[in-house]
Amino acid sequence: MSSNIMAYKDVADTLSGRIVVLELMPLSCKEMASRNDKVLNTLFSKNIAAVKLSDIKRDNIIMHIINGGYPEVQKIDDPKGRYLWFGSYISTYIERDIRDIGKLRHMDKFIRMFNMLASRSSQVLIKTDIARDAGIDIKTLDNYLKLLELTYQIYLLKPYSKNINKRFVKSSKIFFTDSGVVSYLLGISSSQQLMASHYKGAVFETFVFAELLKAVKYAEHPAQVFFYRTFDRKEIDFIVEKGDSIVAVEAKFSQTVTKSDFRHIIDLGKSAGNLSAGYVFYMGEHILPFGENLYALPVKILF
């Protein structure tokens, strides 16, 4: 084994369960709380147009989406090194954490299911389809998903339905908690591969979700994130709830936004009396108004 591979394996060997989430955060707990309170305060701000944006470049944002949030990955300059890091991380995680916690008999089936889930990140969880494609029964799938939740690899996002007189989809949406892991599993390691991928929108949405999840989990004041989907196909990627108010967030991997991108947010505003604002996160450079409390927000606002 080469010294480079050994080095990345050593990094991966230090990763385990909850320790991954805490030790690999790029900021201290105090700094994290401050940063995420800033994100939430921005989303609930009544003066969003005056918010100062980061000067991070578009190419850097794209690579951050591809690489994900683990700080160790940010220290590796070459694509091959990052590829080795993710391979070692996933291999070690499966071989150690899942095997130890779950005492699995059929690791090959678990690995096949785990790889399949990457193409489903950001989708409504349809267990029958996943179980069928993975060649396992629903009970086994439930066990596997629970193990992935316990080790903070995936998150099952619940639908929002409070105080709204509509019929809602009751299933959760499944998200990986790191867009870098999803990119690796989908074979995406460059901006060109991301732009050409059928899954680029899902990877972008996974990245936005991971940032929102950090914001609500580590903020000083209680907050929650949901998604919104009705039986008449009105869908919003994220609903962030803070106190008695909510904001609606769409994630669009594009450099342009149109008024039609807000149509479901506008519909929600007609039936929800606590909607503070609606946003479309996009890859452009400017904060753009699209009506009362409706804005296109450059995704760099998360940095």
C-alpha positions as CSV (number, residue, x, y, z in Angstrom):
1,M,0.0,0.0,0.0
2,S,1.4,3.4,-1.0
3,S,2.1,6.1,1.6
4,N,-0.7,8.3,0.2
5,I,-3.3,5.5,0.6
6,M,-2.0,4.7,4.0
7,A,-2.4,8.4,5.0
8,Y,-6.0,8.5,3.8
9,K,-6.8,5.2,5.5
10,D,-5.4,6.5,8.7
11,V,-7.8,9.5,8.5
12,A,-10.7,7.2,7.7
13,D,-9.8,4.9,10.6
14,T,-10.5,7.7,13.1
15,L,-14.1,8.1,11.9
16,S,-16.9,6.5,13.9
17,G,-20.6,7.3,14.3
18,R,-21.4,10.5,16.3
19,I,-17.7,11.3,16.5
20,V,-17.8,12.0,12.8
21,V,-20.4,14.7,13.2
22,L,-18.8,16.4,16.1
23,E,-15.1,16.1,15.5
24,L,-15.2,16.9,11.8
25,M,-17.1,20.1,12.2
26,P,-14.9,23.0,10.8
27,L,-15.8,25.3,13.6
28,S,-15.9,25.3,17.4
29,C,-19.3,24.8,19.1
30,K,-19.4,28.5,20.0
31,E,-18.5,29.6,16.4
32,M,-20.9,27.1,15.0
33,A,-23.8,28.4,17.0
34,S,-22.8,32.0,16.0
35,R,-22.6,31.1,12.3
36,N,-25.9,29.1,12.2
37,D,-27.8,31.7,14.2
38,K,-26.6,34.1,11.5
39,V,-28.0,31.8,8.8
40,L,-31.4,31.6,10.6
41,N,-31.5,35.3,11.4
42,T,-30.8,36.0,7.7
43,L,-33.7,33.8,6.5
44,F,-36.1,35.3,9.0
45,S,-34.8,38.9,8.4
46,K,-37.2,41.6,7.4
47,N,-34.3,43.4,5.6
48,I,-32.9,40.6,3.5
49,A,-31.9,42.9,0.6
50,A,-29.3,44.5,2.9
51,V,-27.5,41.3,3.8
52,K,-23.8,41.2,2.9
53,L,-22.8,38.2,0.8
54,S,-19.6,36.2,0.9
55,D,-17.1,36.9,-1.9
56,I,-16.6,33.1,-2.5
57,K,-16.4,32.4,-6.3
58,R,-18.9,30.1,-8.1
59,D,-16.2,27.5,-9.0
60,N,-15.3,27.2,-5.3
61,I,-19.0,26.8,-4.4
62,I,-19.3,24.0,-6.9
63,M,-16.3,22.2,-5.6
64,H,-17.6,22.7,-2.0
65,I,-20.8,21.0,-3.1
66,I,-18.9,18.1,-4.6
67,N,-16.5,17.7,-1.7
68,G,-19.1,18.1,1.1
69,G,-18.5,19.4,4.6
70,Y,-15.8,17.2,6.1
71,P,-12.8,19.5,6.9
72,E,-10.3,16.7,6.3
73,V,-11.5,16.6,2.7
74,Q,-10.9,20.3,2.3
75,K,-7.2,19.8,3.1
76,I,-6.7,17.4,0.1
77,D,-5.9,19.3,-3.1
78,D,-6.0,16.6,-5.7
79,P,-9.2,14.7,-6.9
80,K,-7.5,11.3,-6.6
81,G,-6.7,12.0,-2.9
82,R,-10.2,13.0,-2.2
83,Y,-11.5,9.9,-4.0
84,L,-9.2,7.7,-1.8
85,W,-10.4,9.6,1.3
86,F,-14.1,8.9,0.6
87,G,-13.4,5.3,-0.3
88,S,-11.5,4.7,2.9
89,Y,-14.1,6.5,4.9
90,I,-17.1,4.6,3.5
91,S,-15.2,1.3,3.7
92,T,-14.1,1.8,7.3
93,Y,-17.5,3.1,8.3
94,I,-19.3,0.1,6.8
95,E,-16.8,-2.5,8.1
96,R,-16.6,-1.0,11.6
97,D,-19.7,1.0,12.7
98,I,-22.5,-0.8,10.8
99,R,-21.0,-4.3,11.4
100,D,-20.5,-3.6,15.1
101,I,-23.8,-1.9,15.8
102,G,-26.0,-3.9,13.5
103,K,-24.3,-7.3,13.6
104,L,-25.3,-7.8,10.0
105,R,-25.2,-11.2,8.4
106,H,-25.4,-10.1,4.7
107,M,-23.0,-7.1,4.4
108,D,-23.2,-7.4,0.6
109,K,-26.9,-6.6,0.6
110,F,-26.4,-3.7,2.9
111,I,-23.6,-2.3,0.7
112,R,-25.8,-2.6,-2.4
113,M,-28.6,-0.8,-0.7
114,F,-26.3,1.9,0.6
115,N,-25.0,2.6,-2.8
116,M,-28.5,2.7,-4.3
117,L,-29.6,5.3,-1.8
118,A,-27.2,7.9,-3.3
119,S,-29.4,8.3,-6.4
120,R,-32.5,8.8,-4.1
121,S,-31.1,11.5,-1.9
122,S,-33.7,14.4,-1.8
123,Q,-36.5,12.1,-2.9
124,V,-39.6,11.0,-1.1
125,L,-38.8,7.6,0.5
126,I,-40.7,4.8,-1.2
127,K,-39.7,1.8,0.7
128,T,-41.3,-0.8,-1.5
129,D,-39.2,0.4,-4.5
130,I,-35.9,0.4,-2.6
131,A,-36.5,-3.0,-1.0
132,R,-37.4,-4.5,-4.4
133,D,-34.3,-3.0,-6.2
134,A,-32.0,-4.0,-3.3
135,G,-33.4,-7.6,-3.1
136,I,-34.4,-7.3,0.6
137,D,-37.7,-7.3,2.5
138,I,-39.2,-4.2,4.1
139,K,-38.3,-5.3,7.6
140,T,-34.6,-5.6,6.6
141,L,-34.7,-2.2,4.9
142,D,-36.2,-0.6,8.0
143,N,-33.3,-2.0,10.0
144,Y,-30.7,-0.8,7.5
145,L,-32.2,2.7,7.4
146,K,-32.3,2.9,11.2
147,L,-28.6,2.0,11.3
148,L,-27.8,4.7,8.8
149,E,-29.8,7.2,10.9
150,L,-28.1,6.2,14.1
151,T,-24.7,6.7,12.5
152,Y,-25.7,10.1,11.0
153,Q,-25.3,9.1,7.4
154,I,-28.8,9.8,6.4
155,Y,-31.7,11.9,7.7
156,L,-35.4,11.2,7.1
157,L,-37.0,14.6,6.7
158,K,-40.6,14.8,7.8
159,P,-43.4,16.7,5.9
160,Y,-44.8,20.0,7.2
161,S,-48.5,20.1,7.8
162,K,-49.2,22.4,10.7
163,N,-52.3,24.7,10.5
164,I,-52.8,24.2,6.8
165,N,-56.1,22.8,5.5
166,K,-54.7,20.4,2.8
167,R,-54.0,16.7,2.4
168,F,-50.3,16.0,2.6
169,V,-47.9,13.2,1.6
170,K,-47.1,11.4,4.9
171,S,-43.9,9.8,3.8
172,S,-40.5,11.3,4.7
173,K,-37.9,12.5,2.2
174,I,-34.5,10.8,2.5
175,F,-31.3,12.8,2.5
176,F,-27.6,12.0,2.9
177,T,-26.1,14.3,5.5
178,D,-23.1,15.1,3.3
179,S,-23.1,16.1,-0.4
180,G,-19.5,14.9,-0.7
181,V,-20.5,11.3,0.1
182,V,-23.4,11.4,-2.4
183,S,-21.1,12.8,-5.1
184,Y,-18.5,10.1,-4.4
185,L,-21.2,7.3,-4.7
186,L,-22.5,8.9,-7.9
187,G,-19.0,9.1,-9.4
188,I,-18.9,12.9,-9.4
189,S,-15.5,14.4,-8.6
190,S,-15.3,17.5,-10.9
191,S,-17.4,20.4,-11.8
192,Q,-17.7,19.0,-15.4
193,Q,-19.0,15.7,-14.1
194,L,-21.5,17.5,-11.9
195,M,-22.8,19.7,-14.6
196,A,-23.3,16.7,-16.9
197,S,-24.9,14.5,-14.2
198,H,-28.6,13.7,-14.2
199,Y,-28.4,14.0,-10.4
200,K,-26.9,17.6,-10.2
201,G,-30.1,19.0,-8.9
202,A,-30.4,16.3,-6.2
203,V,-26.7,16.9,-5.2
204,F,-27.3,20.6,-4.9
205,E,-30.5,20.1,-2.8
206,T,-28.6,17.6,-0.6
207,F,-25.9,20.3,0.0
208,V,-28.5,23.0,0.9
209,F,-30.3,20.5,3.2
210,A,-27.0,19.7,5.0
211,E,-26.4,23.4,5.6
212,L,-29.9,24.0,6.8
213,L,-29.7,20.9,9.1
214,K,-26.5,22.3,10.7
215,A,-28.2,25.6,11.1
216,V,-31.2,24.2,13.0
217,K,-29.2,21.6,15.0
218,Y,-26.5,23.9,16.3
219,A,-28.4,27.2,16.5
220,E,-28.8,28.8,20.0
221,H,-32.6,29.1,19.6
222,P,-34.9,26.1,18.7
223,A,-35.7,25.6,15.0
224,Q,-36.7,22.7,12.8
225,V,-36.6,21.9,9.1
226,F,-39.3,20.0,7.1
227,F,-40.4,19.6,3.5
228,Y,-43.8,20.4,2.0
229,R,-45.7,18.3,-0.5
230,T,-49.5,18.0,-1.0
231,F,-51.5,15.4,-2.8
232,D,-52.3,17.9,-5.6
233,R,-48.5,18.1,-6.3
234,K,-47.7,21.4,-4.6
235,E,-44.1,20.9,-3.4
236,I,-41.5,23.0,-1.6
237,D,-38.1,21.7,-0.9
238,F,-37.7,23.0,2.7
239,I,-39.8,24.6,5.4
240,V,-37.7,26.1,8.2
241,E,-39.7,26.7,11.4
242,K,-38.5,29.1,14.1
243,G,-40.8,30.0,16.9
244,D,-44.3,30.7,15.5
245,S,-43.0,31.6,12.0
246,I,-41.8,29.6,9.0
247,V,-39.8,30.4,5.8
248,A,-40.1,28.4,2.6
249,V,-36.9,27.5,0.7
250,E,-36.5,26.1,-2.8
251,A,-33.1,24.9,-4.1
252,K,-32.4,25.5,-7.8
253,F,-29.1,24.6,-9.4
254,S,-29.2,27.4,-11.9
255,Q,-27.9,30.9,-12.4
256,T,-31.4,32.2,-13.2
257,V,-34.7,32.4,-11.3
258,T,-38.2,33.2,-12.6
259,K,-41.4,34.1,-10.8
260,S,-42.8,30.6,-11.6
261,D,-40.2,29.2,-9.3
262,F,-42.1,30.8,-6.4
263,R,-45.6,29.5,-7.4
264,H,-45.9,26.8,-4.7
265,I,-44.5,29.2,-2.1
266,I,-47.1,31.8,-3.1
267,D,-49.8,29.1,-2.9
268,L,-48.5,28.2,0.6
269,G,-48.7,31.8,1.7
270,K,-52.4,31.9,0.9
271,S,-53.2,29.1,3.3
272,A,-50.5,29.5,6.0
273,G,-50.8,32.6,8.1
274,N,-47.3,32.2,9.6
275,L,-45.2,32.4,6.4
276,S,-42.5,35.0,7.0
277,A,-40.7,34.8,3.7
278,G,-40.1,32.6,0.6
279,Y,-36.7,32.0,-1.0
280,V,-35.1,30.3,-4.0
281,F,-31.5,29.5,-3.4
282,Y,-29.6,29.6,-6.7
283,M,-26.1,29.9,-8.2
284,G,-26.3,33.5,-9.2
285,E,-24.6,36.5,-7.7
286,H,-27.4,38.9,-6.5
287,I,-30.3,39.0,-4.1
288,L,-33.3,39.6,-6.3
289,P,-36.9,40.5,-5.2
290,F,-39.8,38.7,-6.7
291,G,-42.7,40.1,-4.7
292,E,-43.5,40.9,-1.1
293,N,-41.1,38.8,1.1
294,L,-40.1,36.7,-1.9
295,Y,-36.4,36.6,-2.9
296,A,-33.9,34.7,-5.0
297,L,-30.9,34.2,-2.8
298,P,-27.4,33.3,-4.0
299,V,-26.4,30.0,-2.3
300,K,-23.2,31.8,-1.2
301,I,-25.4,33.3,1.6
302,L,-24.7,30.0,3.4
303,F,-21.0,30.6,3.5
